[in-house]
Amino acid sequence: MALELNPLLDSEYIDQAYGEDPVILYMIFDAFLSDSLPRWHALEEALKSDNKKESASIVHGLKPSFTMTGLTKIRKKVDELEKAIKSDADRADLVSRYDEISSELNVLVPVLEEESARLKEL
């Protein structure tokens, strides 16, 4: 791949899905940051209030965005979180899973921000 991306992102998936198009990648990363990330934060409130219907809806809608941005390792954990919500796991377990994913995501958000800004300039 001619576009060198941060190794924390799944560049194999990104290359396969988008090729070497910096414009589409910028748009994908930017959309994740502006749309998906706020919905991810809304999921925390839904989980803490034990609203499983809302939680399941939010997490289900978010799953594709993790793959699209090359966060495929996190996507697997988001899948597991959705299954736990649908199997009526207790609130503490769900919040713990959310917190674990959020910790990983907090490391990757600056990566997406940097890549988005860099790709916008290409």
The first five atom37 places (N, CA, C, CB, O) and aatype in JSON, in Angstrom:
{
  "aatype": [12, 0, 10, 6, 10, 2, 14, 10, 10, 3, 15, 6, 18, 9, 3, 5, 0, 18, 7, 6, 3, 14, 19, 9, 10, 18, 12, 9, 13, 3, 0, 13, 10, 15, 3, 15, 10, 14, 1, 17, 8, 0, 10, 6, 6, 0, 10, 11, 15, 3, 2, 11, 11, 6, 15, 0, 15, 9, 19, 8, 7, 10, 11, 14, 15, 13, 16, 12, 16, 7, 10, 16, 11, 9, 1, 11, 11, 19, 3, 6, 10, 6, 11, 0, 9, 11, 15, 3, 0, 3, 1, 0, 3, 10, 19, 15, 1, 18, 3, 6, 9, 15, 15, 6, 10, 2, 19, 10, 19, 14, 19, 10, 6, 6, 6, 15, 0, 1, 10, 11, 6, 10],
  "atom_mask": [
    [1, 1, 1, 1, 1],
    [1, 1, 1, 1, 1],
    [1, 1, 1, 1, 1],
    [1, 1, 1, 1, 1],
    [1, 1, 1, 1, 1],
    [1, 1, 1, 1, 1],
    [1, 1, 1, 1, 1],
    [1, 1, 1, 1, 1],
    [1, 1, 1, 1, 1],
    [1, 1, 1, 1, 1],
    [1, 1, 1, 1, 1],
    [1, 1, 1, 1, 1],
    [1, 1, 1, 1, 1],
    [1, 1, 1, 1, 1],
    [1, 1, 1, 1, 1],
    [1, 1, 1, 1, 1],
    [1, 1, 1, 1, 1],
    [1, 1, 1, 1, 1],
    [1, 1, 1, 0, 1],
    [1, 1, 1, 1, 1],
    [1, 1, 1, 1, 1],
    [1, 1, 1, 1, 1],
    [1, 1, 1, 1, 1],
    [1, 1, 1, 1, 1],
    [1, 1, 1, 1, 1],
    [1, 1, 1, 1, 1],
    [1, 1, 1, 1, 1],
    [1, 1, 1, 1, 1],
    [1, 1, 1, 1, 1],
    [1, 1, 1, 1, 1],
    [1, 1, 1, 1, 1],
    [1, 1, 1, 1, 1],
    [1, 1, 1, 1, 1],
    [1, 1, 1, 1, 1],
    [1, 1, 1, 1, 1],
    [1, 1, 1, 1, 1],
    [1, 1, 1, 1, 1],
    [1, 1, 1, 1, 1],
    [1, 1, 1, 1, 1],
    [1, 1, 1, 1, 1],
    [1, 1, 1, 1, 1],
    [1, 1, 1, 1, 1],
    [1, 1, 1, 1, 1],
    [1, 1, 1, 1, 1],
    [1, 1, 1, 1, 1],
    [1, 1, 1, 1, 1],
    [1, 1, 1, 1, 1],
    [1, 1, 1, 1, 1],
    [1, 1, 1, 1, 1],
    [1, 1, 1, 1, 1],
    [1, 1, 1, 1, 1],
    [1, 1, 1, 1, 1],
    [1, 1, 1, 1, 1],
    [1, 1, 1, 1, 1],
    [1, 1, 1, 1, 1],
    [1, 1, 1, 1, 1],
    [1, 1, 1, 1, 1],
    [1, 1, 1, 1, 1],
    [1, 1, 1, 1, 1],
    [1, 1, 1, 1, 1],
    [1, 1, 1, 0, 1],
    [1, 1, 1, 1, 1],
    [1, 1, 1, 1, 1],
    [1, 1, 1, 1, 1],
    [1, 1, 1, 1, 1],
    [1, 1, 1, 1, 1],
    [1, 1, 1, 1, 1],
    [1, 1, 1, 1, 1],
    [1, 1, 1, 1, 1],
    [1, 1, 1, 0, 1],
    [1, 1, 1, 1, 1],
    [1, 1, 1, 1, 1],
    [1, 1, 1, 1, 1],
    [1, 1, 1, 1, 1],
    [1, 1, 1, 1, 1],
    [1, 1, 1, 1, 1],
    [1, 1, 1, 1, 1],
    [1, 1, 1, 1, 1],
    [1, 1, 1, 1, 1],
    [1, 1, 1, 1, 1],
    [1, 1, 1, 1, 1],
    [1, 1, 1, 1, 1],
    [1, 1, 1, 1, 1],
    [1, 1, 1, 1, 1],
    [1, 1, 1, 1, 1],
    [1, 1, 1, 1, 1],
    [1, 1, 1, 1, 1],
    [1, 1, 1, 1, 1],
    [1, 1, 1, 1, 1],
    [1, 1, 1, 1, 1],
    [1, 1, 1, 1, 1],
    [1, 1, 1, 1, 1],
    [1, 1, 1, 1, 1],
    [1, 1, 1, 1, 1],
    [1, 1, 1, 1, 1],
    [1, 1, 1, 1, 1],
    [1, 1, 1, 1, 1],
    [1, 1, 1, 1, 1],
    [1, 1, 1, 1, 1],
    [1, 1, 1, 1, 1],
    [1, 1, 1, 1, 1],
    [1, 1, 1, 1, 1],
    [1, 1, 1, 1, 1],
    [1, 1, 1, 1, 1],
    [1, 1, 1, 1, 1],
    [1, 1, 1, 1, 1],
    [1, 1, 1, 1, 1],
    [1, 1, 1, 1, 1],
    [1, 1, 1, 1, 1],
    [1, 1, 1, 1, 1],
    [1, 1, 1, 1, 1],
    [1, 1, 1, 1, 1],
    [1, 1, 1, 1, 1],
    [1, 1, 1, 1, 1],
    [1, 1, 1, 1, 1],
    [1, 1, 1, 1, 1],
    [1, 1, 1, 1, 1],
    [1, 1, 1, 1, 1],
    [1, 1, 1, 1, 1],
    [1, 1, 1, 1, 1],
    [1, 1, 1, 1, 1],
    [1, 1, 1, 1, 1]
  ],
  "atom_positions": [
    [[0.85, -1.18, 0.0], [0.0, 0.0, 0.0], [0.89, 1.24, 0.0], [-0.96, 0.0, 1.22], [1.78, 1.38, 0.83]],
    [[0.63, 2.12, -0.91], [1.42, 3.34, -1.01], [1.15, 4.29, 0.15], [1.14, 4.04, -2.33], [2.05, 5.02, 0.57]],
    [[-0.06, 4.27, 0.66], [-0.38, 5.11, 1.81], [0.08, 4.4, 3.07], [-1.91, 5.43, 1.88], [-0.46, 3.35, 3.43]],
    [[1.05, 4.95, 3.71], [1.55, 4.36, 4.95], [0.65, 4.8, 6.09], [3.03, 4.77, 5.21], [0.53, 6.0, 6.36]],
    [[0.03, 3.85, 6.75], [-0.87, 4.15, 7.87], [-0.25, 3.68, 9.18], [-2.24, 3.49, 7.66], [0.62, 2.81, 9.2]],
    [[-0.71, 4.25, 10.24], [-0.26, 3.85, 11.56], [-0.48, 2.34, 11.72], [-1.02, 4.64, 12.67], [-1.55, 1.84, 11.39]],
    [[0.53, 1.61, 12.22], [0.41, 0.16, 12.33], [-0.66, -0.31, 13.33], [1.73, -0.42, 12.71], [-0.97, -1.5, 13.38]],
    [[-1.21, 0.6, 14.13], [-2.29, 0.21, 15.03], [-3.6, -0.01, 14.28], [-2.47, 1.28, 16.11], [-4.54, -0.6, 14.82]],
    [[-3.65, 0.46, 13.04], [-4.83, 0.26, 12.21], [-4.63, -0.97, 11.34], [-5.12, 1.51, 11.33], [-3.5, -1.31, 10.98]],
    [[-5.71, -1.62, 11.0], [-5.65, -2.82, 10.15], [-5.49, -2.38, 8.7], [-6.93, -3.71, 10.33], [-6.47, -2.29, 7.96]],
    [[-4.26, -2.12, 8.32], [-3.99, -1.6, 6.98], [-4.32, -2.64, 5.9], [-2.53, -1.17, 6.86], [-4.63, -2.27, 4.77]],
    [[-4.25, -3.91, 6.22], [-4.61, -4.95, 5.24], [-6.09, -4.81, 4.88], [-4.31, -6.39, 5.82], [-6.46, -4.84, 3.7]],
    [[-6.94, -4.66, 5.89], [-8.36, -4.48, 5.61], [-8.59, -3.17, 4.84], [-9.16, -4.47, 6.93], [-9.32, -3.15, 3.85]],
    [[-7.98, -2.1, 5.31], [-8.16, -0.78, 4.68], [-7.73, -0.82, 3.22], [-7.36, 0.3, 5.45], [-8.43, -0.3, 2.35]],
    [[-6.6, -1.42, 2.95], [-6.1, -1.52, 1.58], [-7.07, -2.32, 0.71], [-4.71, -2.17, 1.55], [-7.35, -1.94, -0.43]],
    [[-7.58, -3.41, 1.26], [-8.51, -4.26, 0.53], [-9.83, -3.51, 0.25], [-8.78, -5.55, 1.33], [-10.4, -3.64, -0.83]],
    [[-10.29, -2.74, 1.22], [-11.58, -2.07, 1.09], [-11.51, -0.79, 0.27], [-12.13, -1.75, 2.45], [-12.42, -0.5, -0.51]],
    [[-10.44, -0.01, 0.43], [-10.4, 1.33, -0.15], [-9.23, 1.57, -1.1], [-10.34, 2.33, 0.95], [-9.18, 2.61, -1.77]],
    [[-8.31, 0.64, -1.16], [-7.15, 0.85, -2.03], [-6.29, 1.99, -1.5], [0.0, 0.0, 0.0], [-6.07, 2.11, -0.3]],
    [[-5.82, 2.8, -2.41], [-4.89, 3.87, -2.03], [-5.53, 5.24, -2.13], [-3.65, 3.81, -2.9], [-4.85, 6.22, -2.44]],
    [[-6.81, 5.32, -1.88], [-7.55, 6.57, -2.03], [-7.55, 7.35, -0.7], [-9.0, 6.29, -2.49], [-8.31, 7.01, 0.21]],
    [[-6.72, 8.39, -0.59], [-6.66, 9.14, 0.66], [-7.96, 9.91, 0.97], [-5.5, 10.1, 0.63], [-8.27, 10.16, 2.13]],
    [[-8.7, 10.28, -0.08], [-9.93, 11.04, 0.14], [-10.98, 10.19, 0.86], [-10.5, 11.55, -1.2], [-11.59, 10.64, 1.83]],
    [[-11.18, 8.98, 0.39], [-12.17, 8.11, 1.03], [-11.75, 7.77, 2.46], [-12.38, 6.83, 0.21], [-12.58, 7.7, 3.36]],
    [[-10.46, 7.54, 2.66], [-9.98, 7.23, 4.01], [-10.18, 8.41, 4.95], [-8.5, 6.83, 3.96], [-10.6, 8.24, 6.1]],
    [[-9.87, 9.6, 4.48], [-10.11, 10.79, 5.28], [-11.58, 10.86, 5.67], [-9.68, 12.07, 4.52], [-11.91, 11.11, 6.83]],
    [[-12.46, 10.64, 4.7], [-13.9, 10.71, 4.97], [-14.34, 9.65, 5.97], [-14.68, 10.55, 3.68], [-15.16, 9.92, 6.85]],
    [[-13.81, 8.45, 5.85], [-14.15, 7.37, 6.77], [-13.68, 7.7, 8.19], [-13.53, 6.03, 6.29], [-14.44, 7.57, 9.15]],
    [[-12.43, 8.11, 8.32], [-11.89, 8.44, 9.65], [-12.63, 9.62, 10.26], [-10.38, 8.75, 9.55], [-12.97, 9.6, 11.45]],
    [[-12.89, 10.64, 9.45], [-13.59, 11.82, 9.94], [-15.01, 11.48, 10.39], [-13.62, 12.9, 8.86], [-15.48, 11.97, 11.41]],
    [[-15.69, 10.64, 9.63], [-17.05, 10.23, 9.99], [-17.05, 9.45, 11.31], [-17.66, 9.37, 8.87], [-17.94, 9.62, 12.14]],
    [[-16.05, 8.61, 11.5], [-15.97, 7.88, 12.75], [-15.82, 8.85, 13.92], [-14.79, 6.88, 12.73], [-16.51, 8.73, 14.93]],
    [[-14.93, 9.81, 13.76], [-14.66, 10.76, 14.84], [-15.86, 11.67, 15.12], [-13.45, 11.61, 14.5], [-16.14, 11.97, 16.28]],
    [[-16.55, 12.09, 14.08], [-17.64, 13.05, 14.28], [-18.99, 12.39, 14.56], [-17.76, 13.92, 13.07], [-19.84, 13.01, 15.2]],
    [[-19.2, 11.17, 14.1], [-20.5, 10.52, 14.26], [-20.47, 9.32, 15.2], [-21.02, 10.09, 12.92], [-21.26, 9.24, 16.15]],
    [[-19.58, 8.4, 14.94], [-19.56, 7.15, 15.72], [-19.05, 7.35, 17.14], [-18.7, 6.12, 15.03], [-19.59, 6.76, 18.08]],
    [[-18.04, 8.17, 17.3], [-17.47, 8.37, 18.64], [-18.5, 8.96, 19.62], [-16.25, 9.27, 18.56], [-18.6, 8.48, 20.74]],
    [[-19.26, 10.0, 19.23], [-20.29, 10.49, 20.15], [-21.35, 9.42, 20.47], [-20.96, 11.71, 19.56], [-21.85, 9.37, 21.6]],
    [[-21.7, 8.6, 19.5], [-22.67, 7.52, 19.77], [-22.06, 6.49, 20.72], [-23.12, 6.84, 18.46], [-22.77, 5.92, 21.55]],
    [[-20.76, 6.23, 20.59], [-20.08, 5.32, 21.51], [-20.21, 5.86, 22.94], [-18.58, 5.14, 21.12], [-20.48, 5.1, 23.87]],
    [[-20.01, 7.16, 23.11], [-20.13, 7.76, 24.45], [-21.57, 7.69, 24.96], [-19.65, 9.21, 24.43], [-21.79, 7.54, 26.16]],
    [[-22.53, 7.81, 24.07], [-23.95, 7.68, 24.46], [-24.25, 6.25, 24.94], [-24.87, 8.05, 23.28], [-25.11, 6.05, 25.78]],
    [[-23.54, 5.3, 24.4], [-23.72, 3.91, 24.81], [-23.41, 3.74, 26.29], [-22.83, 2.98, 23.97], [-24.07, 2.97, 26.98]],
    [[-22.42, 4.46, 26.78], [-22.07, 4.36, 28.19], [-23.26, 4.69, 29.08], [-20.89, 5.28, 28.52], [-23.54, 3.97, 30.04]],
    [[-23.95, 5.77, 28.78], [-25.12, 6.16, 29.57], [-26.23, 5.12, 29.49], [-25.65, 7.52, 29.11], [-26.86, 4.8, 30.49]],
    [[-26.46, 4.6, 28.3], [-27.49, 3.57, 28.13], [-27.14, 2.33, 28.95], [-27.65, 3.2, 26.65], [-28.02, 1.72, 29.56]],
    [[-25.87, 1.95, 28.96], [-25.45, 0.78, 29.75], [-25.58, 1.04, 31.24], [-24.01, 0.4, 29.41], [-26.07, 0.2, 31.99]],
    [[-25.13, 2.22, 31.67], [-25.18, 2.53, 33.1], [-26.61, 2.64, 33.62], [-24.44, 3.84, 33.37], [-26.87, 2.36, 34.79]],
    [[-27.53, 3.04, 32.75], [-28.93, 3.11, 33.17], [-29.65, 1.78, 32.94], [-29.66, 4.24, 32.41], [-30.86, 1.67, 33.15]],
    [[-28.9, 0.78, 32.51], [-29.4, -0.58, 32.29], [-30.5, -0.63, 31.24], [-29.92, -1.16, 33.6], [-31.42, -1.45, 31.32]],
    [[-30.42, 0.25, 30.26], [-31.38, 0.28, 29.16], [-30.83, -0.63, 28.05], [-31.62, 1.75, 28.64], [-30.13, -0.18, 27.15]],
    [[-31.15, -1.89, 28.14], [-30.58, -2.88, 27.21], [-31.11, -2.71, 25.79], [-30.87, -4.29, 27.71], [-30.39, -2.96, 24.83]],
    [[-32.36, -2.3, 25.65], [-32.91, -2.1, 24.31], [-32.14, -0.99, 23.59], [-34.42, -1.75, 24.37], [-31.72, -1.17, 22.44]],
    [[-31.94, 0.14, 24.25], [-31.19, 1.25, 23.66], [-29.73, 0.86, 23.46], [-31.29, 2.5, 24.56], [-29.14, 1.18, 22.42]],
    [[-29.14, 0.18, 24.43], [-27.74, -0.25, 24.33], [-27.53, -1.15, 23.13], [-27.3, -0.97, 25.61], [-26.58, -0.98, 22.36]],
    [[-28.43, -2.11, 22.97], [-28.31, -3.05, 21.83], [-28.44, -2.31, 20.51], [-29.38, -4.15, 21.93], [-27.72, -2.61, 19.56]],
    [[-29.35, -1.36, 20.44], [-29.54, -0.6, 19.22], [-28.29, 0.23, 18.89], [-30.76, 0.32, 19.36], [-27.84, 0.24, 17.74]],
    [[-27.74, 0.9, 19.88], [-26.55, 1.72, 19.65], [-25.37, 0.86, 19.21], [-26.19, 2.5, 20.92], [-24.73, 1.15, 18.2]],
    [[-25.09, -0.18, 19.96], [-23.91, -1.0, 19.65], [-24.06, -1.69, 18.3], [-23.67, -2.05, 20.76], [-23.08, -1.83, 17.57]],
    [[-25.26, -2.11, 17.96], [-25.46, -2.76, 16.66], [-25.19, -1.78, 15.52], [-26.9, -3.31, 16.56], [-24.58, -2.15, 14.52]],
    [[-25.63, -0.56, 15.68], [-25.4, 0.46, 14.66], [-23.95, 0.87, 14.53], [0.0, 0.0, 0.0], [-23.52, 1.32, 13.46]],
    [[-23.19, 0.73, 15.6], [-21.79, 1.15, 15.6], [-20.83, 0.1, 15.04], [-21.37, 1.49, 16.99], [-19.74, 0.45, 14.57]],
    [[-21.19, -1.14, 15.08], [-20.26, -2.21, 14.71], [-19.57, -1.99, 13.36], [-20.98, -3.52, 14.68], [-18.35, -2.12, 13.29]],
    [[-20.29, -1.67, 12.31], [-19.6, -1.52, 11.02], [-18.54, -0.41, 11.01], [-20.61, -1.23, 9.95], [-17.54, -0.52, 10.3]],
    [[-18.76, 0.64, 11.78], [-17.8, 1.75, 11.75], [-16.44, 1.35, 12.31], [-18.35, 2.93, 12.54], [-15.42, 1.9, 11.92]],
    [[-16.42, 0.39, 13.23], [-15.13, -0.07, 13.76], [-14.35, -0.81, 12.68], [-15.35, -0.99, 14.99], [-13.14, -0.64, 12.55]],
    [[-15.04, -1.63, 11.9], [-14.37, -2.33, 10.81], [-13.93, -1.35, 9.75], [-15.29, -3.39, 10.21], [-12.79, -1.4, 9.28]],
    [[-14.82, -0.45, 9.36], [-14.53, 0.49, 8.27], [-13.29, 1.33, 8.54], [-15.71, 1.4, 8.04], [-12.57, 1.69, 7.61]],
    [[-13.03, 1.66, 9.8], [-11.88, 2.49, 10.15], [-10.61, 1.68, 10.41], [-12.2, 3.32, 11.36], [-9.58, 2.25, 10.77]],
    [[-10.68, 0.38, 10.24], [-9.5, -0.44, 10.47], [-9.28, -0.8, 11.93], [0.0, 0.0, 0.0], [-8.18, -1.19, 12.32]],
    [[-10.34, -0.67, 12.73], [-10.26, -1.05, 14.14], [-10.86, -2.44, 14.33], [-11.0, 0.0, 15.05], [-11.74, -2.66, 15.16]],
    [[-10.35, -3.37, 13.54], [-10.93, -4.7, 13.49], [-10.74, -5.49, 14.79], [-10.33, -5.47, 12.35], [-11.58, -6.32, 15.13]],
    [[-9.68, -5.24, 15.52], [-9.48, -5.93, 16.8], [-10.53, -5.49, 17.81], [-8.06, -5.67, 17.35], [-11.05, -6.3, 18.58]],
    [[-10.83, -4.21, 17.8], [-11.87, -3.7, 18.7], [-13.24, -4.2, 18.25], [-11.84, -2.15, 18.76], [-14.1, -4.49, 19.08]],
    [[-13.44, -4.29, 16.95], [-14.74, -4.74, 16.43], [-15.13, -6.07, 17.04], [-14.7, -4.87, 14.89], [-16.3, -6.28, 17.38]],
    [[-14.19, -6.98, 17.2], [-14.49, -8.29, 17.79], [-15.02, -8.13, 19.21], [-13.24, -9.18, 17.8], [-15.94, -8.84, 19.61]],
    [[-14.44, -7.21, 19.96], [-14.9, -6.97, 21.34], [-16.26, -6.29, 21.35], [-13.88, -6.12, 22.11], [-17.07, -6.53, 22.25]],
    [[-16.52, -5.44, 20.36], [-17.83, -4.8, 20.25], [-18.88, -5.86, 19.93], [-17.81, -3.69, 19.15], [-20.0, -5.8, 20.46]],
    [[-18.54, -6.82, 19.08], [-19.45, -7.95, 18.8], [-19.78, -8.7, 20.09], [-18.82, -8.91, 17.77], [-20.94, -9.04, 20.35]],
    [[-18.75, -8.96, 20.88], [-18.95, -9.68, 22.14], [-19.81, -8.87, 23.11], [-17.59, -10.01, 22.79], [-20.63, -9.43, 23.83]],
    [[-19.61, -7.55, 23.13], [-20.44, -6.69, 23.97], [-21.89, -6.77, 23.53], [-19.93, -5.23, 23.92], [-22.79, -6.87, 24.36]],
    [[-22.13, -6.73, 22.24], [-23.51, -6.82, 21.75], [-24.14, -8.15, 22.16], [-23.55, -6.67, 20.21], [-25.29, -8.18, 22.6]],
    [[-23.41, -9.24, 22.01], [-23.93, -10.55, 22.41], [-24.25, -10.57, 23.9], [-22.93, -11.66, 22.06], [-25.26, -11.14, 24.32]],
    [[-23.38, -9.97, 24.7], [-23.62, -9.93, 26.15], [-24.87, -9.12, 26.48], [-22.39, -9.34, 26.88], [-25.64, -9.5, 27.36]],
    [[-25.06, -8.01, 25.78], [-26.27, -7.21, 26.01], [-27.5, -8.03, 25.65], [-26.23, -5.9, 25.17], [-28.47, -8.06, 26.42]],
    [[-27.47, -8.69, 24.51], [-28.63, -9.47, 24.05], [-28.88, -10.69, 24.9], [-28.43, -9.89, 22.62], [-30.01, -11.19, 24.95]],
    [[-27.85, -11.19, 25.58], [-28.04, -12.35, 26.46], [-28.36, -11.92, 27.9], [-26.79, -13.24, 26.46], [-28.36, -12.73, 28.82]],
    [[-28.64, -10.62, 28.06], [-29.08, -10.06, 29.34], [-28.03, -10.18, 30.45], [-30.35, -10.75, 29.77], [-28.36, -10.47, 31.6]],
    [[-26.77, -9.94, 30.08], [-25.7, -9.91, 31.1], [-25.99, -8.78, 32.08], [-24.29, -9.73, 30.43], [-26.7, -7.83, 31.76]],
    [[-25.43, -8.9, 33.27], [-25.73, -7.86, 34.26], [-25.01, -6.56, 33.94], [-25.33, -8.33, 35.66], [-23.99, -6.54, 33.24]],
    [[-25.55, -5.48, 34.45], [-25.08, -4.13, 34.16], [-23.59, -3.96, 34.44], [-25.87, -3.12, 34.96], [-22.88, -3.36, 33.63]],
    [[-23.12, -4.47, 35.56], [-21.71, -4.32, 35.93], [-20.8, -4.97, 34.9], [-21.45, -4.92, 37.32], [-19.76, -4.42, 34.55]],
    [[-21.17, -6.14, 34.41], [-20.38, -6.84, 33.39], [-20.35, -6.02, 32.1], [-20.95, -8.25, 33.12], [-19.3, -5.87, 31.48]],
    [[-21.49, -5.5, 31.71], [-21.57, -4.72, 30.48], [-20.76, -3.44, 30.56], [-23.02, -4.4, 30.16], [-20.05, -3.08, 29.62]],
    [[-20.86, -2.75, 31.7], [-20.1, -1.51, 31.88], [-18.6, -1.83, 31.9], [-20.51, -0.8, 33.2], [-17.81, -1.06, 31.36]],
    [[-18.22, -2.93, 32.5], [-16.82, -3.33, 32.52], [-16.3, -3.6, 31.11], [-16.65, -4.59, 33.39], [-15.19, -3.19, 30.76]],
    [[-17.1, -4.28, 30.31], [-16.71, -4.54, 28.91], [-16.59, -3.22, 28.15], [-17.75, -5.47, 28.22], [-15.64, -3.03, 27.39]],
    [[-17.54, -2.33, 28.36], [-17.51, -1.03, 27.7], [-16.23, -0.28, 28.09], [-18.77, -0.19, 28.07], [-15.54, 0.28, 27.23]],
    [[-15.92, -0.27, 29.37], [-14.74, 0.44, 29.86], [-13.45, -0.12, 29.25], [-14.66, 0.37, 31.39], [-12.54, 0.63, 28.9]],
    [[-13.39, -1.43, 29.12], [-12.21, -2.07, 28.52], [-12.04, -1.64, 27.06], [-12.31, -3.6, 28.62], [-10.95, -1.3, 26.62]],
    [[-13.14, -1.67, 26.32], [-13.09, -1.25, 24.92], [-12.74, 0.24, 24.84], [-14.44, -1.52, 24.21], [-11.94, 0.64, 23.99]],
    [[-13.33, 1.04, 25.71], [-13.06, 2.48, 25.7], [-11.6, 2.78, 25.97], [-13.93, 3.19, 26.74], [-11.04, 3.71, 25.38]],
    [[-10.97, 2.01, 26.85], [-9.55, 2.21, 27.11], [-8.72, 2.0, 25.86], [-9.07, 1.26, 28.21], [-7.81, 2.77, 25.58]],
    [[-9.05, 0.97, 25.1], [-8.35, 0.72, 23.85], [-8.67, 1.81, 22.82], [-8.73, -0.67, 23.29], [-7.8, 2.27, 22.09]],
    [[-9.92, 2.2, 22.78], [-10.34, 3.22, 21.84], [-9.68, 4.56, 22.13], [-11.86, 3.37, 21.86], [-9.34, 5.3, 21.21]],
    [[-9.5, 4.88, 23.4], [-8.87, 6.14, 23.78], [-7.44, 6.26, 23.25], [-8.86, 6.29, 25.29], [-6.96, 7.36, 22.99]],
    [[-6.77, 5.14, 23.09], [-5.43, 5.12, 22.51], [-5.5, 5.35, 20.99], [-4.71, 3.78, 22.82], [-4.6, 5.95, 20.41]],
    [[-6.57, 4.86, 20.38], [-6.67, 4.9, 18.92], [-7.31, 6.18, 18.38], [-7.46, 3.73, 18.45], [-7.1, 6.52, 17.22]],
    [[-8.07, 6.89, 19.19], [-8.7, 8.12, 18.71], [-7.65, 9.13, 18.23], [-9.55, 8.75, 19.83], [-7.82, 9.7, 17.15]],
    [[-6.57, 9.38, 18.98], [-5.55, 10.3, 18.47], [-4.92, 9.8, 17.16], [-4.47, 10.5, 19.52], [-4.54, 10.61, 16.31]],
    [[-4.79, 8.5, 17.01], [-4.25, 7.93, 15.77], [-5.19, 8.28, 14.61], [-4.08, 6.38, 15.9], [-4.73, 8.71, 13.55]],
    [[-6.49, 8.09, 14.82], [-7.45, 8.41, 13.77], [-7.46, 9.91, 13.46], [-8.85, 7.95, 14.17], [-7.58, 10.31, 12.3]],
    [[-7.33, 10.72, 14.5], [-7.29, 12.17, 14.3], [-6.06, 12.57, 13.47], [-7.27, 12.9, 15.66], [-6.16, 13.37, 12.54]],
    [[-4.91, 12.0, 13.83], [-3.69, 12.31, 13.09], [-3.76, 11.83, 11.65], [-2.49, 11.68, 13.79], [-3.38, 12.56, 10.72]],
    [[-4.23, 10.61, 11.46], [-4.33, 10.07, 10.1], [-5.34, 10.86, 9.28], [-4.73, 8.59, 10.14], [-5.1, 11.13, 8.1]],
    [[-6.45, 11.23, 9.89], [-7.45, 12.01, 9.18], [-6.88, 13.33, 8.7], [-8.67, 12.25, 10.07], [-7.05, 13.72, 7.54]],
    [[-6.19, 14.03, 9.6], [-5.58, 15.33, 9.25], [-4.52, 15.16, 8.17], [-4.95, 15.98, 10.5], [-4.44, 15.97, 7.24]],
    [[-3.71, 14.11, 8.28], [-2.65, 13.87, 7.31], [-3.23, 13.54, 5.94], [-1.73, 12.75, 7.78], [-2.77, 14.05, 4.93]],
    [[-4.23, 12.67, 5.91], [-4.84, 12.26, 4.65], [-5.58, 13.41, 3.97], [-5.79, 11.09, 4.88], [-5.65, 13.47, 2.74]],
    [[-6.11, 14.3, 4.77], [-6.82, 15.46, 4.21], [-5.87, 16.33, 3.39], [-7.47, 16.29, 5.33], [-6.28, 16.99, 2.43]],
    [[-4.6, 16.33, 3.78], [-3.6, 17.17, 3.12], [-3.04, 16.54, 1.85], [-2.48, 17.47, 4.06], [-2.39, 17.22, 1.05]],
    [[-3.27, 15.25, 1.65], [-2.72, 14.57, 0.46], [-3.48, 14.91, -0.8], [-2.73, 13.06, 0.65], [-3.14, 14.43, -1.88]]
  ]
}
